[in-house]
Amino acid sequence: MKKIILSAAILLGGLSVQATPIVAINPATESVKFQDEYKEVDAVPAAIKTALDNAYPGVKLEKAYVNDKKEYKIDIIVRDVKSTVYTDEKGNILKK
Protein backbone atom coordinates (compact mmCIF):
# COMPACT_ATOMS: atom_id res chain seq x y z
CA MET A 1 0.00 0.00 0.00
CA LYS A 2 2.85 2.36 0.77
CA LYS A 3 4.32 1.74 -2.67
CA ILE A 4 1.01 2.64 -4.37
CA ILE A 5 0.64 5.88 -2.41
CA LEU A 6 4.29 6.78 -3.03
CA SER A 7 3.92 5.99 -6.76
CA ALA A 8 0.75 8.10 -6.98
CA ALA A 9 2.47 11.01 -5.21
CA ILE A 10 5.47 10.86 -7.58
CA LEU A 11 3.20 10.55 -10.62
CA LEU A 12 0.99 13.49 -9.59
CA GLY A 13 4.06 15.56 -8.63
CA GLY A 14 5.52 15.00 -12.09
CA LEU A 15 2.32 16.10 -13.81
CA SER A 16 1.89 19.32 -11.85
CA VAL A 17 2.18 22.62 -13.68
CA GLN A 18 5.43 24.46 -13.27
CA ALA A 19 5.28 28.25 -12.93
CA THR A 20 7.31 29.96 -15.63
CA PRO A 21 7.80 33.67 -16.20
CA ILE A 22 5.91 35.15 -19.12
CA VAL A 23 8.18 36.64 -21.76
CA ALA A 24 6.74 39.45 -23.85
CA ILE A 25 7.05 38.72 -27.56
CA ASN A 26 6.72 42.33 -28.71
CA PRO A 27 7.79 44.52 -25.82
CA ALA A 28 6.73 48.12 -26.20
CA THR A 29 9.68 50.38 -26.72
CA GLU A 30 9.59 54.06 -26.17
CA SER A 31 11.30 56.14 -28.79
CA VAL A 32 12.08 59.80 -28.64
CA LYS A 33 12.56 61.83 -31.78
CA PHE A 34 14.81 64.80 -31.55
CA GLN A 35 13.75 67.65 -33.74
CA ASP A 36 15.62 70.83 -34.38
CA GLU A 37 13.75 73.99 -33.55
CA TYR A 38 12.25 75.34 -36.75
CA LYS A 39 10.80 78.82 -37.01
CA GLU A 40 8.31 79.77 -39.68
CA VAL A 41 9.54 82.16 -42.37
CA ASP A 42 7.64 84.11 -45.00
CA ALA A 43 10.05 83.64 -47.92
CA VAL A 44 12.72 81.17 -48.99
CA PRO A 45 15.87 81.86 -51.03
CA ALA A 46 15.57 81.76 -54.81
CA ALA A 47 17.97 78.78 -54.97
CA ILE A 48 15.49 76.70 -52.98
CA LYS A 49 12.57 77.70 -55.20
CA THR A 50 14.56 76.80 -58.31
CA ALA A 51 15.67 73.45 -56.86
CA LEU A 52 12.11 72.52 -55.89
CA ASP A 53 10.76 73.54 -59.32
CA ASN A 54 13.37 71.32 -60.98
CA ALA A 55 12.81 68.36 -58.62
CA TYR A 56 9.01 68.60 -58.45
CA PRO A 57 7.38 70.19 -61.52
CA GLY A 58 4.20 72.05 -60.59
CA VAL A 59 5.15 72.36 -56.92
CA LYS A 60 3.31 74.78 -54.62
CA LEU A 61 5.04 75.96 -51.46
CA GLU A 62 2.63 75.93 -48.54
CA LYS A 63 4.77 76.80 -45.49
CA ALA A 64 8.48 77.17 -44.85
CA TYR A 65 10.50 76.86 -41.66
CA VAL A 66 14.19 77.41 -40.91
CA ASN A 67 16.41 76.28 -38.03
CA ASP A 68 19.70 77.60 -36.60
CA LYS A 69 21.75 75.50 -39.06
CA LYS A 70 20.05 77.27 -42.00
CA GLU A 71 18.22 74.07 -42.94
CA TYR A 72 14.75 74.58 -44.34
CA LYS A 73 11.69 72.44 -43.72
CA ILE A 74 9.22 73.13 -46.50
CA ASP A 75 5.65 71.87 -46.71
CA ILE A 76 4.76 71.46 -50.38
CA ILE A 77 1.84 70.30 -52.50
CA VAL A 78 2.46 68.40 -55.75
CA ARG A 79 -0.59 67.21 -57.69
CA ASP A 80 -2.85 67.49 -54.61
CA VAL A 81 -0.41 65.44 -52.47
CA LYS A 82 1.05 67.14 -49.41
CA SER A 83 4.59 66.33 -48.29
CA THR A 84 7.54 67.83 -46.46
CA VAL A 85 10.97 68.46 -47.97
CA TYR A 86 14.16 69.39 -46.14
CA THR A 87 16.78 71.52 -47.91
CA ASP A 88 19.83 73.56 -47.08
CA GLU A 89 20.10 77.24 -47.94
CA LYS A 90 21.69 76.43 -51.33
CA GLY A 91 18.74 74.31 -52.46
CA ASN A 92 20.30 70.88 -51.90
CA ILE A 93 17.59 68.44 -50.82
CA LEU A 94 18.46 66.71 -47.54
CA LYS A 95 17.42 63.22 -46.47
CA LYS A 96 15.82 63.16 -43.02
C-alpha positions as CSV (number, residue, x, y, z in Angstrom):
1,M,0.0,0.0,0.0
2,K,2.9,2.4,0.8
3,K,4.3,1.7,-2.7
4,I,1.0,2.6,-4.4
5,I,0.6,5.9,-2.4
6,L,4.3,6.8,-3.0
7,S,3.9,6.0,-6.8
8,A,0.8,8.1,-7.0
9,A,2.5,11.0,-5.2
10,I,5.5,10.9,-7.6
11,L,3.2,10.6,-10.6
12,L,1.0,13.5,-9.6
13,G,4.1,15.6,-8.6
14,G,5.5,15.0,-12.1
15,L,2.3,16.1,-13.8
16,S,1.9,19.3,-11.8
17,V,2.2,22.6,-13.7
18,Q,5.4,24.5,-13.3
19,A,5.3,28.2,-12.9
20,T,7.3,30.0,-15.6
21,P,7.8,33.7,-16.2
22,I,5.9,35.2,-19.1
23,V,8.2,36.6,-21.8
24,A,6.7,39.4,-23.9
25,I,7.0,38.7,-27.6
26,N,6.7,42.3,-28.7
27,P,7.8,44.5,-25.8
28,A,6.7,48.1,-26.2
29,T,9.7,50.4,-26.7
30,E,9.6,54.1,-26.2
31,S,11.3,56.1,-28.8
32,V,12.1,59.8,-28.6
33,K,12.6,61.8,-31.8
34,F,14.8,64.8,-31.6
35,Q,13.7,67.7,-33.7
36,D,15.6,70.8,-34.4
37,E,13.7,74.0,-33.6
38,Y,12.3,75.3,-36.7
39,K,10.8,78.8,-37.0
40,E,8.3,79.8,-39.7
41,V,9.5,82.2,-42.4
42,D,7.6,84.1,-45.0
43,A,10.1,83.6,-47.9
44,V,12.7,81.2,-49.0
45,P,15.9,81.9,-51.0
46,A,15.6,81.8,-54.8
47,A,18.0,78.8,-55.0
48,I,15.5,76.7,-53.0
49,K,12.6,77.7,-55.2
50,T,14.6,76.8,-58.3
51,A,15.7,73.4,-56.9
52,L,12.1,72.5,-55.9
53,D,10.8,73.5,-59.3
54,N,13.4,71.3,-61.0
55,A,12.8,68.4,-58.6
56,Y,9.0,68.6,-58.5
57,P,7.4,70.2,-61.5
58,G,4.2,72.0,-60.6
59,V,5.2,72.4,-56.9
60,K,3.3,74.8,-54.6
61,L,5.0,76.0,-51.5
62,E,2.6,75.9,-48.5
63,K,4.8,76.8,-45.5
64,A,8.5,77.2,-44.9
65,Y,10.5,76.9,-41.7
66,V,14.2,77.4,-40.9
67,N,16.4,76.3,-38.0
68,D,19.7,77.6,-36.6
69,K,21.8,75.5,-39.1
70,K,20.0,77.3,-42.0
71,E,18.2,74.1,-42.9
72,Y,14.7,74.6,-44.3
73,K,11.7,72.4,-43.7
74,I,9.2,73.1,-46.5
75,D,5.6,71.9,-46.7
76,I,4.8,71.5,-50.4
77,I,1.8,70.3,-52.5
78,V,2.5,68.4,-55.7
79,R,-0.6,67.2,-57.7
80,D,-2.8,67.5,-54.6
81,V,-0.4,65.4,-52.5
82,K,1.1,67.1,-49.4
83,S,4.6,66.3,-48.3
84,T,7.5,67.8,-46.5
85,V,11.0,68.5,-48.0
86,Y,14.2,69.4,-46.1
87,T,16.8,71.5,-47.9
88,D,19.8,73.6,-47.1
89,E,20.1,77.2,-47.9
90,K,21.7,76.4,-51.3
91,G,18.7,74.3,-52.5
92,N,20.3,70.9,-51.9
93,I,17.6,68.4,-50.8
94,L,18.5,66.7,-47.5
95,K,17.4,63.2,-46.5
96,K,15.8,63.2,-43.0
